[in-house]
């Protein structure tokens, strides 16, 4: 890297006191990861791609314009978001088929993760357009590596349903996944979501990652039984939230019969047989069909 080289038309990497040559890029769709908070996290390859592209396809052009301006990049911007995707996608595919080099970015992080870029990539591939990844920041991975939870397997769910009933139902479906669960969540709903996680998944280790890579980054760790009541008593946190929850305990499958029966009896005191089976299955990791069959037996015994 030279101390004085150029980026492209009219700009440089001022934050570093360095500028990089904008090398020509091949025609096609270039999927470019951008910072999730700290602007210094962008790669030199990403900057060179953004500078050399014929246009940058952005979810929110205001956000991306700030990023490009910070690095002196003047590539034209094209808005592409969930509200105009159906109209814009044919025009973008036509440009790509004509030989354009377009860069796709999201507001922050890696495109296609909780944004509308998937269908554009899918149609580009179906049209024979080359799609290239320019990897970089990801809130999912940034949170996973600092959470202190198992990283060998994880499942990214994105945003859970906004209402408690559907949210608990979806959490029950995820309860047996043998990996760390990763969610995006609104600061306004995180306390309610933690309470639903405790009810649907049982008491597990968890982490709340907030404002990752930014000045006020925090990672709060603890059991769901600790975090849920604490968050319920506090003002909603500010900033972007990633919520991570540990997998079911390794010995869940070996739960003693007496302990399983005790949990079912406790749940039957509060719920119907069907709901009790769902609650106990989610909390213990036991197959729901097996728990339901045992709950029926115990319920019948109580009625005699």
Beta strands, then each sheet from edge to edge (+ up, - down):
strand 1: 28-32
strand 2: 55-58
strand 3: 77-79
strand 4: 101-104
strand 5: 131-134
strand 6: 154-159
strand 7: 180-185
strand 8: 205-210
strand 9: 218-223
strand 10: 241-245
sheet 1: 3+ 2+ 4+ 1+ 5+
sheet 2: 6+ 7+ 10- 8+ 9-
end
